[in-house]
Amino acid sequence: LAVLGGTIVYPTGRLVLMALADWRWDAVLSHSGLVAAGNTVFLSFMSVLTSGIVGTSLAYLLTRFAFPGRRWLAGLAFLPLALPPLVGTVAFYFLIGRDGFLPVFLEKVFGLAGWQPRGFVAILLIHTYSFYVFFYAAVSAALVGMDRALIEAARTLGASPQRCFLRVVLPMLKPALLNASLLTFMSSSASFSAPLFFGFDFPVLTVRIYEETSNFREAEAITLTMVLACVSLLGLLVFRSGRTYVAGASKGPPAPIRSRPGRWLVAGLGFACLGVLVVPHLTILWLSFVDHRRWFGELIPTSFTIANYVEIFRDPRNFTPILNSLWMSGLAAGAILPVGMAVGYFIGRRRPGSRWVSLLVMIPWALPGTVIAMNLLAAFNDPWLPRAITLGLLPMAYFVRNVPLFARLATAAIELFDAELIEAGRTLGATPARCFFRITAPLLAPALIASTALVFAMSLGEFVASVLLYKPANIPISVQINMQVRGSGIGSAFAYSVFLMIIVTATFLAAKRFCSRLF
């Protein structure tokens, strides 16, 4: 409670008081403020719609039908999670942005000069790619656990496929769809990288807050931060769901596609989707070896080099952002482990007051990263505070942003834990410490290690709070990539991005391998 109060309640409460004390209506009611707020709401709802269509369709295809390559596609459908937001935006910038591969190709081959996705369309495309995974994961789990006998019974009683879907399938999918919609809405309203690169004619609140902060207009930034928090909380009102669906006993395997042409057609469509999924990753890897000083106006670069990687190791200062991200992410993950486990145990064992603690720990989940950064700036960026406190704001932001996720995962693991095992150990004479190390720790370790690895990986690629809280002494890799892209070090930016993707992927693989050995 002391940690949560100091990192969540105090900063949030102080920000609210500061906003009320110096509220700037002109920042909200001006044309730019109203347009940014309206664009944020519209973009969030449209991201829910497009991500829901793509993610739900892919989940239905992969769980209901068997075709060649289905298992590969089902596993690789989570690839966007391994692509940090800023890195993914940079990849799309060189694919569809100004002078990107697709616009240049269309101009040189088809004569379509000046064609490229801009503003809202480009941002929505990136959001759909990034957020469809929420729907894919939620709907896949619901479809796998769905009792197909209910559908067959409805068809036997004369229901058409359309009526069967609307009256049987959709009600069972509703909780999963609402939860995925809530995650997508909040993630879209908190999005910063894509609007920063593509939103020149489509302003949103996150970018407006960044601009006001950069211009030292603190009161306006705090006012817009409160508006953004209200927009994010709007998602809770629209997409909240207290219902859960309990699966039946008979699930049924995926139905094979009996027509051979149809089977290979579906397989072809599936692998086409796979190609779209891996294009951003391959683009980053490929461009990291390009000599960008010699690439002028060509559709396909012809000059390659490893100097982009050598430059990082040649000067120790160039490698410092990687080390900064590693130690700050490690510090955040290490701090979350004991706090999140304690919170998960308190909630999972349903101790008195657990509902209030659950509500308290979920506050950062309902707030965008920009709001969390502004909370910490308002609370701890005072001149009288030691310099170490200001340098610690960034790992503190990583901690605050990810503690809800870790706490929920820990709670789920502890709720499934059989407390009678500890009672049996105590009955046989084991001390509480021995019970913890020989019974509790081995059973909870896989979930806790996987959750810690997830927090570490997500902190590595965090950009929204980093760009507001970093200091020259602790520049993280995401901010370094942004500065290199906007400066003259585009080659080094891609090399940094490859390092970031490798570290994130290696973290997940190491956690998975370690957890498997525990069993």
Number of C-alpha atoms within 10 A of each C-alpha: 13 8 9 16 13 12 20 22 18 16 21 22 14 16 23 18 12 16 21 14 10 13 18 16 12 12 19 18 12 11 10 16 20 16 16 22 23 16 17 25 21 13 22 26 18 18 28 28 16 18 27 24 15 17 25 23 15 22 23 15 18 22 20 16 15 19 22 14 15 17 13 12 18 19 9 12 22 17 17 19 16 19 24 22 24 23 26 22 25 23 24 24 20 18 19 18 22 17 17 16 18 17 22 25 17 15 14 12 8 9 12 13 12 12 15 19 17 17 17 19 15 21 25 23 16 20 25 23 19 25 26 27 25 25 28 28 18 21 28 25 15 23 21 18 17 22 19 17 14 16 18 12 12 17 14 10 9 10 15 12 12 10 14 18 15 12 14 14 19 14 13 22 20 17 21 26 23 21 20 25 29 26 19 29 30 24 23 27 28 26 25 26 22 25 23 19 18 23 19 13 10 18 23 28 30 27 22 21 24 20 13 17 17 12 10 11 12 18 19 21 26 28 23 27 28 19 17 26 20 14 24 25 17 17 21 19 10 12 16 14 15 7 11 11 14 11 14 12 11 12 15 13 12 14 11 11 15 10 9 10 10 12 16 15 13 20 18 15 11 21 17 11 14 17 12 11 19 14 14 23 20 14 17 23 18 15 23 25 19 21 18 19 11 12 14 9 9 13 15 11 15 10 12 16 14 13 17 23 19 12 16 19 13 11 10 10 10 16 15 19 21 22 15 17 24 19 16 23 26 21 17 26 27 15 16 25 20 12 17 26 23 16 26 26 20 20 24 22 15 13 11 10 10 17 13 11 17 19 11 16 24 20 16 22 19 23 23 26 28 26 27 28 26 26 25 25 19 20 18 19 18 12 8 7 10 11 11 8 13 19 19 18 21 28 25 21 26 28 24 25 28 25 27 24 20 27 28 21 19 24 24 16 20 22 15 10 16 11 13 9 13 20 14 12 17 14 10 9 11 15 12 13 10 15 18 15 11 14 15 18 13 14 18 16 15 21 19 23 17 21 25 27 22 20 25 29 26 22 27 26 26 23 26 25 23 25 20 19 23 18 15 7 10 21 21 28 28 27 20 21 25 20 14 17 16 11 10 12 18 22 25 25 29 27 25 27 28 22 16 23 22 13 19 23 16 14 17 19 14 14 19 15 11 15 17 10 8 10 8
